[in-house]
Amino acid sequence: MKLRQTLLGSVLLTGAYATVAHAACSGSSPPTQAASVGYCLHTFTSDSFSTSNVDMGETYKQGFQWYPFNFYGLSPVTTNITFNGDKSITVGQGGNGFNANLASAGHTGGWPGYFVGTAFGGGAYIQAVIKFNAHAYNGIGIGWPSFWAGALEQEIGTAQWPGQASNYLHYIEADIFEYFQGQWNASLNAYQSTTIDWYGTGGTNYSTAGDPTVPQADFSNYNTVAMLWVPATSTTKGYINYYWNGALVKSVSYTQLTNSDAPPPSASEPWTFGILDQDHLVIEMGSDNVYPLTVQSVDVWQAQTTSNDVTVSPSDTLIDAPSTAQITDSRGGGWSINSSNYLVWNGVVQDTAYTYNKMFWNGTNFYVYCTTPGHVVWVEVNLTTGAGSIISGNPPGYP
């Protein structure tokens, strides 16, 4: 049996990105930089950190804004996370070489894999209010104060560059704020805002250079760091602006990346950094344990939410038909089984060739139980390809 790919969706992250409307916001008050490009929707806000929005139990279930960093098979570390009296959060090392302790998404299984949380696509204004002890920081440990965004595609294994050899990857990294004083000889009042175009099979990259210098910066008090991302179109350049307390400190621009553009990205290729518009950004934060980073708030403003990816992992649950309960797929849509025992996606019947009476997600794989005469079996569904494989007996973990 083979289920249509349109039936069960795909973990491959695709979709059109709407042109950003340059219009004043009505009925909302985004930062000036966001409003200037029509980013009027406040799509994400964390102005109070607690176990209500931070998954300290490492459950990797829906309902949280922040998850301990566990991509690439890494073990999360929550012992270096502290909730503060002013409702801010302090993060140290995440126990990994990615300088990430908390992220707006987490890995929930498979490779190519699934995730839970939010990854932002189609343009965004991302802002954080942060502080740390800069004068004491001297590069101790494996981390440094940083607030940045990584490509979900890389973190779940779908960053393949089309037309290139297997495992030839292409993805973006946007380092909104990294403080290296004492580690790479950066001056006390300088930090880095860097856009990195990663490519190839061995982690090669092309990046912007230069450190924004903030005269007499007091990093021990709260400051606002931000990034404005406006996608390219077929006729206009895209760009990434970085801000310190509302002041522009760095900007890069690029043209629209197409399938005809061949590697490598470089200063001579106008589409360099254009992969950003095809990626989805996971917000991440981390630091050193001795001099950790304190985050008071994180906010995201956008023109729309349709290009975001919200939970590419089905819920860890068993659903019996008929039911209004849903399992969420890679597109953020809900699957259910209606009273006629047909599979339904976002309220629309997808297939009438087979009937089903159960759906099950065991934390790694998705299964449906077919009840069509001659096909009364459990089927394991590959959400990447849409193929269904009959299994013997019940799925692993079935209650």
Buried (B, 14 or more C-beta within 10 A) or exposed (E): EEBEBEBBBBBBBEBEBBBBEEEEBEEEEBBEBBBBBBBBBBBBEBEBBEEEEBBBEBBBBBEBBBBBBBBBEBEBBBEBBEBEEEEBBBBBBBBBEBBBBBBBBBBBBBEBBBBBBBBBBBBBBBBBBBBBBBEEBEBBBBBBBBBBBBBBBBBBBBBBBEEBEEEBBBBBBBBBBBBBBBBEEBEEBBBBBBBBBBBBEEEEBBBBEEBBBBEEBEBEEBBBBBBBBBBBBEEBBBBBBBBBEEEEBBBBBBBBBEEEBEBEBEEEBBBBBBBBBBBBBBBBBBBBBBBBBBBBBBBBBBBBBEBBBBBBBBBBEBBEBBBEBBBBBBBBBBBBBBEEBBBBBEEEEBBEEBBBBBBBBBBBBBBBBBBEEEEEBBBBBBBBBBBBBEBEEEBEBEE
